Amino acid sequence: MKILVCISNVPDTTTKIKFAEGNTSIDTTGIQWVINPWDELSLTRALELKDDTTSGINSVTVIHVGPASAEPTIRKALAIGADDAIRVNAVSPDAWFVAAQIAEVVKKEQYDIIMCGIESSDYNGSVVGGMVAEFLGIPSVSAVSGLKFENGQPVMIREIDGGKEVVTVPVPLVAIVQKGISKEPRIAAMRGIMLARTKPVKLVEPVAIEPLTQIVEFEKPVPRAACKFIDADNPAQLLDLLQNEAKVI
């Protein structure tokens, strides 16, 4: 069986984001790009399953929809242990476009399990995995925190209100994974870094898909107001502020 892991190229969480072109785009100058954390955990679990000879997984491929500037992030995924990679050569305007491109690749390559992080740390849309499944007409399982194989069938653990749910779904399927799928991301060893230089990255041209959304403007959150300290011996002032200024009581 074959696993396809979808990866996003996102700014490191310590990056200070600046806007460009009249606040309609991100200024990429000086940004440190990384694999989306949820996707990195997804890749780690896929590699763990491949290492388990009883799982039946014999290859792990990563896919990314993006321009050539994302190559270092793709190579990092290869250094971690992915066998090969696919890059759809396009700047993605929205999640609909990304999902459509991934689905077109899957139709031709026939993967058994497609793994997606539950969201990306840049836009936090949480929609790509579900849309990929809809494009392909196959089952999707969300909030997956555990994935294993029993008798050749994938068994997933889902986090639900008040407990956990065990789900078995026939392949092919989309597993939308969240924290808990693996304890921590796999770190690339020197040998993996060297091997990544020669692993194949297949370049795929995008299919024509009309985006459904448009970015009008980016806007930073309003800075928090300064804290007001109330003397412990003056509860009346606190009540007055809560009633008349904060209007929460």
TASULLIN-V932232 format. One record per residue. RES is the residue in three letters. NEAR is the number of other C-alpha atoms within 12 Angstrom. Layout:
BEGIN
res: {RES & RES}
near: {NEAR & NEAR}
END
This chain:
BEGIN
res: {MET & LYS & ILE & LEU & VAL & CYS & ILE & SER & ASN & VAL & PRO & ASP & THR & THR & THR & LYS & ILE & LYS & PHE & ALA & GLU & GLY & ASN & THR & SER & ILE & ASP & THR & THR & GLY & ILE & GLN & TRP & VAL & ILE & ASN & PRO & TRP & ASP & GLU & LEU & SER & LEU & THR & ARG & ALA & LEU & GLU & LEU & LYS & ASP & ASP & THR & THR & SER & GLY & ILE & ASN & SER & VAL & THR & VAL & ILE & HIS & VAL & GLY & PRO & ALA & SER & ALA & GLU & PRO & THR & ILE & ARG & LYS & ALA & LEU & ALA & ILE & GLY & ALA & ASP & ASP & ALA & ILE & ARG & VAL & ASN & ALA & VAL & SER & PRO & ASP & ALA & TRP & PHE & VAL & ALA & ALA & GLN & ILE & ALA & GLU & VAL & VAL & LYS & LYS & GLU & GLN & TYR & ASP & ILE & ILE & MET & CYS & GLY & ILE & GLU & SER & SER & ASP & TYR & ASN & GLY & SER & VAL & VAL & GLY & GLY & MET & VAL & ALA & GLU & PHE & LEU & GLY & ILE & PRO & SER & VAL & SER & ALA & VAL & SER & GLY & LEU & LYS & PHE & GLU & ASN & GLY & GLN & PRO & VAL & MET & ILE & ARG & GLU & ILE & ASP & GLY & GLY & LYS & GLU & VAL & VAL & THR & VAL & PRO & VAL & PRO & LEU & VAL & ALA & ILE & VAL & GLN & LYS & GLY & ILE & SER & LYS & GLU & PRO & ARG & ILE & ALA & ALA & MET & ARG & GLY & ILE & MET & LEU & ALA & ARG & THR & LYS & PRO & VAL & LYS & LEU & VAL & GLU & PRO & VAL & ALA & ILE & GLU & PRO & LEU & THR & GLN & ILE & VAL & GLU & PHE & GLU & LYS & PRO & VAL & PRO & ARG & ALA & ALA & CYS & LYS & PHE & ILE & ASP & ALA & ASP & ASN & PRO & ALA & GLN & LEU & LEU & ASP & LEU & LEU & GLN & ASN & GLU & ALA & LYS & VAL & ILE}
near: {27 & 30 & 42 & 44 & 48 & 53 & 49 & 44 & 39 & 34 & 28 & 22 & 18 & 14 & 19 & 16 & 24 & 20 & 17 & 15 & 14 & 14 & 16 & 15 & 19 & 25 & 19 & 19 & 15 & 14 & 19 & 21 & 26 & 30 & 40 & 35 & 37 & 40 & 44 & 47 & 39 & 51 & 51 & 42 & 42 & 47 & 39 & 33 & 33 & 27 & 18 & 17 & 15 & 18 & 26 & 25 & 29 & 24 & 29 & 37 & 45 & 50 & 49 & 47 & 43 & 34 & 24 & 22 & 22 & 31 & 33 & 26 & 36 & 48 & 38 & 37 & 50 & 41 & 32 & 38 & 39 & 44 & 36 & 32 & 39 & 39 & 39 & 37 & 25 & 25 & 22 & 31 & 23 & 26 & 33 & 30 & 31 & 40 & 39 & 34 & 40 & 49 & 38 & 28 & 34 & 36 & 20 & 12 & 22 & 21 & 32 & 32 & 48 & 46 & 52 & 52 & 44 & 38 & 33 & 32 & 26 & 24 & 21 & 18 & 17 & 25 & 26 & 39 & 44 & 36 & 31 & 38 & 33 & 22 & 26 & 28 & 17 & 26 & 26 & 35 & 41 & 37 & 35 & 38 & 35 & 35 & 39 & 32 & 28 & 17 & 11 & 19 & 23 & 33 & 26 & 34 & 29 & 28 & 23 & 14 & 8 & 7 & 10 & 15 & 20 & 21 & 27 & 26 & 26 & 20 & 26 & 30 & 37 & 45 & 50 & 43 & 44 & 36 & 29 & 26 & 38 & 28 & 18 & 18 & 26 & 27 & 20 & 21 & 16 & 14 & 15 & 22 & 23 & 17 & 22 & 28 & 23 & 16 & 25 & 22 & 30 & 23 & 22 & 25 & 20 & 27 & 21 & 14 & 21 & 17 & 19 & 14 & 13 & 16 & 18 & 11 & 14 & 19 & 17 & 13 & 8 & 6 & 8 & 8 & 8 & 6 & 7 & 13 & 12 & 15 & 10 & 10 & 9 & 12 & 13 & 14 & 17 & 21 & 17 & 16 & 18 & 16 & 13 & 13 & 13 & 13 & 11 & 11 & 11}
END
